[in-house]
Amino acid sequence: MLANKRNGTIYLGVTSDLAYRLHQHRNGAMPGFAREHGCRALVWSERHDNIQDARLREHRMKKWKRAWKLKLMEEANPQWHDLSSRIEH
């Protein structure tokens, strides 16, 4: 999940290369919702063994209420810190 600020807009997506995708979002190279709303801070992430599982999880989570997504994220990151420095490059 990316966010533009604490309690702000959140974006949920899936990728096979998180470090590269973060780079794209931060440099405005990815058109769409995240760029339009300035979602650049990585506030939550989850690893999956294969991309199909990740896409299934994303698809299900996109149907969730915002409160459910925030609860999941805030359990691991209550201060909405940018976690991008923890990502392997």
Secondary structure, DSSP 8 states (H G I E B T S, - for coil): -EESSTTS-EE----S-HHHHHHHHHTT-S-SHHHHTT--EE------SSHHHHHHHHHHHHTS-HHHHHHHHHHH-TT----GGGS--
